[in-house]
Amino acid sequence: MNIAKVRSTSADSTTPVAVRVVKRTARWAAVLLCAAVGSFIVMDLLPGDAATVIARTSDQARIDAIRADLGLDRPLSVRLWEWFSGLFFFGDGGTLFASQRSVWEASAFAARNSAYLIAIALPLLLVIGVGTGVFAGLAPSSWRDRLTCLGAQSTLATPDFAVTALLLAVLAGALKLAPAVSLVPPGGTPADNPGALIIPSLAIALVGGAWLQRLVRAAVVDAQALPHVRAAHLSGMHPLSVLRLHTLPAAFGQIAQASAATIPYVVAGTVVVENVVGYPGIGTTVTHFVVFRETVAVATLTTVFAAVTVASFALADVIGRHR
């Protein structure tokens, strides 16, 4: 009888988990679907299209001929399904209208450059956000907490492009510590000119780190108020030992969850920052595709950004449930 009860309880406990997983998967799939379809439709609704850009003339007959050659005269639903089915069923990102190159091929160089940037910016963001958050949270309402929070709030209130411009003025203009334009040598990699990574990576890390700092601070303040952490302080244990053995383990789940949630910002933040400093990454490439009305390319890359966002928040949810 007891064994039957245990088995019944186990079955009941696993069923809601499975249902929750299905619901979350469906929700994230819906988010990805909306981002993919929405980006394609929005690009198609913009004034002009690839044919008007390629034609470089006001001759409507010439524009119509190019539009027909590119298939842009077909209904939106047909073109949308052709792109959508190719991407989601076969992994085909489509081709560029102007050059007929594969979107994956045309974006590979820029994606590699952005990968270098993200590899520097993300760890820097985590160091800034977690470090300042712990520093402030260990002494709430103190001068260091107020000063740190003021800096974070000021950074968050400043647009990304303004933060980048300020870094350009200080590091490139006044101090001459970094180049004003973040270029990559032809045929080379960002590693051949590491100075080009200083300003864009710092700009991304500062803004993302300011957001992370607020969450980490709250997690540390909550952990400090737990009975066993307070008891460790009252016992005379060294503050650093309390931090290492009690406070950080108690706050780890929230900190890890918040850190995972910063990944989408780092990826999306490249769009603004790269354009300000002229860095040849995926952000400047997307902007180029928008200007030249490369609907398929923009929708494909937006879907990739959305997939990264969905994966990051799904990871944050998993961490949050198992903390």
C-alpha positions in Angstrom: 0.0 0.0 0.0 2.8 2.4 0.9 4.7 1.5 -2.3 1.6 2.2 -4.3 1.2 5.6 -2.6 4.8 6.5 -3.3 4.4 5.5 -7.0 1.2 7.5 -7.3 2.8 10.5 -5.7 5.8 10.3 -8.0 3.6 10.1 -11.0 1.5 13.1 -9.9 4.7 15.1 -9.3 6.1 14.4 -12.7 3.0 15.3 -14.6 2.9 19.0 -13.7 6.6 19.3 -14.5 6.0 17.9 -18.0 3.1 20.2 -18.5 5.1 23.2 -17.4 7.9 22.2 -19.8 5.5 22.0 -22.7 3.9 25.3 -21.8 7.3 27.0 -21.6 8.5 25.5 -24.8 5.3 26.6 -26.6 5.7 30.1 -25.2 9.3 30.5 -26.3 8.4 29.0 -29.7 5.7 31.6 -30.0 8.1 34.4 -29.1 10.6 33.2 -31.8 7.8 32.9 -34.3 6.5 36.4 -33.7 10.0 37.8 -34.0 10.7 36.0 -37.2 7.4 36.8 -38.9 7.2 40.3 -37.5 10.6 41.3 -38.7 9.9 40.1 -42.2 6.6 41.9 -42.4 8.0 45.2 -41.0 10.8 45.2 -43.5 8.4 44.6 -46.3 6.2 47.5 -45.2 9.1 50.0 -45.2 9.0 52.5 -48.1 10.8 51.2 -51.2 12.3 47.7 -51.6 15.5 46.1 -52.9 14.4 46.7 -56.5 14.3 50.5 -56.0 17.8 50.4 -54.4 19.3 48.2 -57.1 17.7 50.1 -60.0 19.2 53.5 -59.0 16.7 55.2 -61.3 13.3 56.6 -61.2 12.3 54.7 -64.3 9.3 52.7 -63.1 9.5 50.2 -66.0 13.1 49.4 -65.0 12.1 49.0 -61.3 9.2 46.8 -62.2 11.4 44.6 -64.3 14.0 44.1 -61.5 11.2 43.5 -59.0 9.8 40.8 -61.2 13.2 39.3 -61.7 13.8 39.1 -57.9 10.3 37.8 -57.2 9.3 40.9 -55.2 6.1 41.2 -57.2 4.7 38.1 -55.6 2.3 38.3 -52.7 3.8 38.9 -49.3 2.3 35.7 -47.9 4.1 33.6 -50.7 7.5 35.3 -50.1 7.1 35.0 -46.3 6.3 31.3 -46.5 9.2 30.6 -48.9 11.7 32.3 -46.5 10.1 30.9 -43.3 10.0 27.3 -44.5 13.5 27.5 -45.9 14.9 28.8 -42.6 13.0 26.7 -40.1 12.8 23.4 -42.1 16.1 23.4 -44.0 18.3 26.0 -42.3 18.5 28.1 -45.4 18.9 31.8 -44.5 18.1 32.9 -48.0 20.1 35.0 -50.4 20.8 38.7 -50.9 18.8 40.5 -53.6 21.7 42.6 -54.8 24.5 40.0 -55.0 22.6 36.7 -54.8 25.1 35.6 -52.1 23.9 33.4 -49.3 22.9 35.4 -46.2 25.0 33.0 -44.0 28.1 33.6 -46.3 27.6 37.4 -46.4 27.2 37.6 -42.6 30.0 35.2 -41.6 32.8 37.8 -41.5 30.7 40.2 -39.5 29.5 37.5 -37.1 33.1 36.4 -36.5 34.1 40.0 -35.6 31.1 40.4 -33.3 32.1 37.1 -31.6 35.4 38.6 -30.7 33.6 41.7 -29.3 31.2 39.6 -27.3 34.0 37.4 -25.9 35.5 40.5 -24.4 32.4 42.5 -23.5 30.5 39.7 -21.7 33.1 38.7 -19.1 33.8 42.4 -18.5 30.1 43.0 -18.0 29.9 40.2 -15.5 32.9 41.5 -13.6 31.5 45.0 -13.4 27.9 44.0 -12.6 28.6 41.3 -10.1 31.6 43.1 -8.5 29.8 46.4 -8.0 26.6 44.7 -7.0 28.3 42.7 -4.2 30.2 45.8 -3.2 27.0 47.8 -2.8 24.9 45.0 -1.3 27.2 44.2 1.5 26.6 47.7 3.0 23.1 48.8 2.1 22.4 52.6 2.6 26.1 53.3 3.1 28.0 55.9 1.2 29.5 53.2 -1.1 26.0 51.8 -1.8 24.6 55.2 -2.7 27.6 56.1 -4.8 27.5 52.8 -6.7 23.8 53.0 -7.3 24.0 56.6 -8.5 26.6 55.5 -11.0 24.5 52.6 -12.2 21.3 54.7 -12.5 23.1 57.4 -14.3 24.6 54.9 -16.8 21.2 53.3 -17.3 19.6 56.7 -17.9 22.0 57.4 -20.7 21.4 56.0 -24.2 23.9 53.4 -25.5 25.1 55.7 -28.3 25.7 58.5 -25.8 27.8 56.3 -23.5 29.8 55.2 -26.5 30.3 58.8 -27.7 31.4 59.8 -24.2 34.0 56.9 -24.2 35.2 58.1 -27.6 35.6 61.6 -26.3 37.6 60.5 -23.2 39.5 57.4 -24.3 40.1 58.3 -28.0 40.0 62.1 -27.8 41.4 63.2 -24.5 43.6 60.3 -23.4 44.5 58.8 -26.8 44.2 55.3 -25.3 42.1 53.8 -28.0 41.3 54.5 -31.7 38.4 56.7 -32.6 37.3 54.3 -35.3 37.3 50.5 -34.6 38.6 49.1 -37.8 39.7 45.5 -38.6 42.6 45.1 -41.1 41.5 43.8 -44.5 41.8 40.0 -44.5 42.6 40.0 -40.8 40.8 39.6 -37.5 40.1 41.9 -34.5 43.0 40.2 -32.8 45.3 41.9 -35.3 44.1 45.3 -33.9 43.0 44.7 -30.3 42.7 48.4 -29.7 39.6 48.4 -31.8 37.8 46.3 -29.2 38.5 48.7 -26.3 35.7 51.3 -26.7 32.9 49.0 -28.1 33.4 46.3 -25.5 33.6 48.8 -22.6 30.5 50.6 -23.8 28.5 47.3 -23.9 29.9 46.2 -20.5 29.2 49.5 -18.8 25.5 49.7 -19.7 24.8 45.9 -19.2 26.9 45.9 -16.0 24.8 48.8 -14.6 21.6 46.8 -15.1 23.2 43.6 -13.6 24.5 45.6 -10.7 21.0 46.5 -9.5 19.9 42.9 -9.6 23.0 41.5 -7.9 22.8 44.2 -5.1 19.2 43.2 -4.3 20.2 39.5 -4.2 23.1 40.2 -1.8 20.9 42.4 0.4 18.3 39.5 0.7 21.0 37.0 1.4 22.6 39.1 4.1 19.2 39.2 5.9 18.9 35.4 6.1 19.2 34.0 9.7 22.2 31.8 9.1 24.1 34.6 7.4 23.3 37.0 10.3 24.3 34.3 12.8 27.7 33.9 11.0 28.3 37.6 11.3 27.3 37.6 15.0 29.6 34.7 15.7 32.6 36.9 14.9 33.5 35.2 11.6 35.6 37.3 9.3 33.4 39.3 6.8 35.2 37.8 3.8 34.6 34.3 5.1 30.9 35.0 5.6 30.8 36.3 2.1 32.5 33.3 0.6 30.8 30.6 2.7 27.3 32.0 3.3 26.3 35.1 1.4 27.4 34.3 -2.1 26.1 30.7 -2.0 22.7 32.0 -0.8 22.6 34.6 -3.5 24.2 32.4 -6.2 20.9 31.4 -7.9 19.6 34.9 -8.3 23.0 36.2 -9.5 23.4 33.4 -12.0 19.8 33.9 -13.3 20.4 37.7 -13.7 23.8 37.0 -15.4 22.2 34.7 -17.9 19.6 37.3 -18.7 22.3 39.8 -19.8 23.4 37.7 -22.8 20.6 39.1 -25.1 21.6 42.6 -24.2 25.3 41.9 -25.1 24.2 40.5 -28.5 21.6 43.2 -29.3 23.9 46.0 -27.9 26.3 45.4 -30.7 23.8 46.9 -33.2 24.1 50.4 -31.7 27.6 50.4 -30.4 29.2 48.9 -33.6 27.5 51.6 -35.7 28.8 54.4 -33.5 32.5 53.3 -33.6 32.4 51.9 -37.2 33.2 48.3 -36.1 32.6 45.8 -38.9 30.4 43.4 -36.9 27.0 42.0 -37.2 25.4 45.2 -35.9 26.7 47.3 -38.8 25.8 44.5 -41.2 22.2 44.5 -40.1 22.0 48.2 -40.5 23.5 47.9 -44.0 20.9 45.3 -44.9 18.1 47.5 -43.6 19.2 50.5 -45.6 19.4 48.4 -48.8 16.0 46.7 -48.0 17.4 43.2 -47.8 14.2 41.9 -46.2 15.3 38.2 -46.2 18.7 38.9 -44.6 17.3 41.2 -41.9 14.5 38.7 -41.0 17.1 35.9 -40.9 19.5 37.7 -38.6 16.7 39.0 -36.4 15.5 35.5 -36.0 19.0 34.5 -34.9 19.0 37.3 -32.3 15.6 36.2 -31.1 16.8 32.6 -30.8 19.8 33.8 -28.6 17.4 35.8 -26.5 15.0 32.9 -26.1 17.8 30.5 -25.2 19.2 33.0 -22.6 16.0 33.6 -20.8 15.2 29.8 -20.9 18.6 29.3 -19.2 17.8 32.0 -16.7 14.4 30.2 -16.0 16.2 26.9 -15.5 18.7 28.4 -13.1 15.9 30.2 -11.2 13.9 27.0 -10.7 16.9 25.0 -9.5 18.6 27.6 -7.3 
